[in-house]
Amino acid sequence: MLFALICKDKPGSLRLRIDTRPAHAAFLEGLISEGRLAFAGPFLDADGKPDGSLVMIEAPDMAGAQALAATDPYARAALFESVEIRAWNWVFQKPATE
């Protein structure tokens, strides 16, 4: 099942995001190799600077999605002001599966 991780950064935390990004990118690469990442990317503020994240993951259930979200280096670094986790159904423009 797909889950959207909708994450909002704490105000004034751009430096923490930048410093933690290499570990976060490695985490996402690991999810890709495990077949658990559908897509991901940052939300941008009015100045075009990242201020949150949208990460779409595969997990067996909500508890699994919550556990996975907690292991993200951004979450471990306390970057996020809030994280909303929502089940999601990909209907249109879904890539073909092999």
Contacts in CASP RR format, 6 or more apart in sequence:
PFRMAT RR
TARGET T0000
AUTHOR 0000-0000-0000
METHOD contacts of the structure
MODEL  1
MLFALICKDKPGSLRLRIDTRPAHAAFLEGLISEGRLAFAGPFLDADGKP
DGSLVMIEAPDMAGAQALAATDPYARAALFESVEIRAWNWVFQKPATE
1 58 0 8 1.000
1 59 0 8 1.000
1 60 0 8 1.000
1 61 0 8 1.000
1 87 0 8 1.000
2 38 0 8 1.000
2 56 0 8 1.000
2 57 0 8 1.000
2 58 0 8 1.000
2 87 0 8 1.000
2 88 0 8 1.000
2 89 0 8 1.000
2 90 0 8 1.000
3 56 0 8 1.000
3 57 0 8 1.000
3 58 0 8 1.000
3 59 0 8 1.000
3 62 0 8 1.000
3 65 0 8 1.000
3 85 0 8 1.000
3 86 0 8 1.000
3 87 0 8 1.000
3 88 0 8 1.000
4 54 0 8 1.000
4 55 0 8 1.000
4 56 0 8 1.000
4 84 0 8 1.000
4 85 0 8 1.000
4 86 0 8 1.000
4 88 0 8 1.000
5 53 0 8 1.000
5 54 0 8 1.000
5 55 0 8 1.000
5 56 0 8 1.000
5 57 0 8 1.000
5 65 0 8 1.000
5 69 0 8 1.000
5 72 0 8 1.000
5 83 0 8 1.000
5 84 0 8 1.000
5 85 0 8 1.000
6 53 0 8 1.000
6 54 0 8 1.000
6 83 0 8 1.000
6 84 0 8 1.000
6 85 0 8 1.000
6 86 0 8 1.000
7 52 0 8 1.000
7 53 0 8 1.000
7 54 0 8 1.000
7 55 0 8 1.000
7 74 0 8 1.000
7 75 0 8 1.000
7 79 0 8 1.000
7 80 0 8 1.000
7 82 0 8 1.000
7 83 0 8 1.000
7 84 0 8 1.000
8 43 0 8 1.000
8 51 0 8 1.000
8 52 0 8 1.000
8 80 0 8 1.000
8 81 0 8 1.000
8 82 0 8 1.000
8 83 0 8 1.000
9 17 0 8 1.000
9 50 0 8 1.000
9 51 0 8 1.000
9 52 0 8 1.000
9 53 0 8 1.000
9 79 0 8 1.000
9 80 0 8 1.000
9 81 0 8 1.000
10 16 0 8 1.000
10 78 0 8 1.000
10 79 0 8 1.000
10 80 0 8 1.000
10 81 0 8 1.000
11 81 0 8 1.000
13 79 0 8 1.000
14 49 0 8 1.000
14 50 0 8 1.000
14 51 0 8 1.000
16 77 0 8 1.000
16 78 0 8 1.000
16 79 0 8 1.000
17 50 0 8 1.000
17 52 0 8 1.000
17 74 0 8 1.000
17 79 0 8 1.000
20 73 0 8 1.000
20 74 0 8 1.000
20 77 0 8 1.000
20 79 0 8 1.000
23 73 0 8 1.000
24 72 0 8 1.000
24 73 0 8 1.000
24 74 0 8 1.000
26 73 0 8 1.000
27 71 0 8 1.000
27 72 0 8 1.000
27 73 0 8 1.000
28 37 0 8 1.000
28 40 0 8 1.000
28 55 0 8 1.000
30 37 0 8 1.000
31 37 0 8 1.000
31 57 0 8 1.000
31 68 0 8 1.000
35 58 0 8 1.000
36 57 0 8 1.000
36 58 0 8 1.000
36 59 0 8 1.000
36 68 0 8 1.000
37 55 0 8 1.000
37 56 0 8 1.000
37 57 0 8 1.000
37 58 0 8 1.000
38 56 0 8 1.000
38 57 0 8 1.000
38 58 0 8 1.000
38 90 0 8 1.000
39 56 0 8 1.000
40 53 0 8 1.000
40 54 0 8 1.000
40 55 0 8 1.000
40 56 0 8 1.000
41 53 0 8 1.000
41 54 0 8 1.000
41 55 0 8 1.000
42 50 0 8 1.000
42 51 0 8 1.000
42 52 0 8 1.000
42 53 0 8 1.000
42 54 0 8 1.000
43 50 0 8 1.000
43 51 0 8 1.000
43 52 0 8 1.000
43 53 0 8 1.000
43 54 0 8 1.000
44 50 0 8 1.000
44 51 0 8 1.000
45 51 0 8 1.000
52 80 0 8 1.000
53 74 0 8 1.000
53 80 0 8 1.000
55 69 0 8 1.000
55 72 0 8 1.000
56 88 0 8 1.000
57 65 0 8 1.000
57 68 0 8 1.000
57 69 0 8 1.000
59 65 0 8 1.000
59 68 0 8 1.000
62 85 0 8 1.000
62 87 0 8 1.000
65 85 0 8 1.000
66 85 0 8 1.000
69 75 0 8 1.000
69 83 0 8 1.000
69 85 0 8 1.000
70 76 0 8 1.000
74 80 0 8 1.000
75 83 0 8 1.000
END
